[in-house]
Amino acid sequence: MKNTIIAVDLAKNVFEIAVSEEPGRVSEHHRVSRWGLLRFFVKRPPATVLLEACGSAHFWGRKIQAFGHQVVLLPPHLVKPYRRGNKHDRADAKALLEAHRNEEIHPVPIKSVAQHTLAALHRLRSGWLSTRTARINAVRGVLRELGIFIPKGAARVVPELSHLVEDDESEVPDALRPFLLEAGAEIRELETRMEGVERQLKALAKQLPEVERLLTVPGIGLLSATAIVGFIGDLRRFRSGRRFSSYLGLVPKESSSGEIRRLGRITKQGDTYIRMLLTHGARAVLWAAKSNKDPDRLRGWALQIERRRGHNKAAIALANKLARIAWAVCTRETEFQSFPVAA
């Protein structure tokens, strides 16, 4: 049973299981409920278990690993091309077996509970941030139709709104005043929730040495450091810093043929959220470096690129560099050290 491979098509209530003891052939089919899935693996000898890296996959992976099985999570978008015919549970399980035979498909590491906690906090904060932005835009739009304009800046919206509603001589109609007050209270409540998430992230960061080391890198703050640890985990699974930056979509897209090599814009593949955080961090470093009369080697390199290629390309190049530095800091277990510009 050492070479036995078991593919599981995950679902909410009913799971399809395909057992293969030789490549390209399914010897057993099983259909079990959510309660019967673990009972099935308790009775089986140790085998390789294939799951799609979808919802609840990491939970089931941790549970099945506890029974001595080797669990492999495969990216769903790379498994889909191996499905033959119509989409149904048996075809999905068979596609997992076929995709596993492709050595170019890299498995997804199983996340721990601590990683899921960090990732969940980031997702909650992102959702509340999107809702807050929508409410602010709605308030601005409503007041703009009445000829009332609030100055730029999200921090100015709630104070200006409160002043307008409480001012009896303002042009805000009486029928709108109580609902605008509720919108302002909702914005404040969302900001309070986000601040609570950031306090919790700061408390968790003190318990994680990887986050403490990442915080020493310029342009990587609390959100970026905890997101890297929460969503990606151990960076040692990447063979080099370039592999990590490629995973984040920060490397040029290539379209080459023969002796002609064409490099275009960045691929924008991989984790969009972490790429966004690194890009914003790179922009902040670049803007701060302009007012620094004695920049270090990293900032001096970024300023040189900005003079040659412009601000946007320099920011992306610096984000690429920050990703490589983050990989080096985590894999070598050392803090970032800045060096003066070489003479």
Sequence and secondary structure as in RCSB ss.txt:
>XXXX:A:sequence
MKNTIIAVDLAKNVFEIAVSEEPGRVSEHHRVSRWGLLRFFVKRPPATVLLEACGSAHFWGRKIQAFGHQVVLLP
PHLVKPYRRGNKHDRADAKALLEAHRNEEIHPVPIKSVAQHTLAALHRLRSGWLSTRTARINAVRGVLRELGIFI
PKGAARVVPELSHLVEDDESEVPDALRPFLLEAGAEIRELETRMEGVERQLKALAKQLPEVERLLTVPGIGLLSA
TAIVGFIGDLRRFRSGRRFSSYLGLVPKESSSGEIRRLGRITKQGDTYIRMLLTHGARAVLWAAKSNKDPDRLRG
WALQIERRRGHNKAAIALANKLARIAWAVCTRETEFQSFPVAA
>XXXX:A:secstr
 TT EEEEE  SSEEEEEEESBTTB  EEEEEEHHHHHHHHHHS S EEEEESSTTHHHHHHHHHTTT EEEEE 
HHHHGGG  SS  HHHHHHHHHHHHT TTS  B    HHHHHHHHHHHHHHHHHHHHHHHHHHHHHHHHHTT   
 SSGGGHHHHHHHHHH TTSS  TTTHHHHHHHHHHHHHHHHHHHHHHHHHHHHHTT HHHHHHTTSTT  HHHH
HHIIIII  GGGSSSHHHHHHHTT SEEE  BTTB  EEEE   S HHHHHHHHHHHHHHHHHHHT SS BHHHH
HHHHHHHHH HHHHHHHHHHHHHHHHHHHHHHT      B   
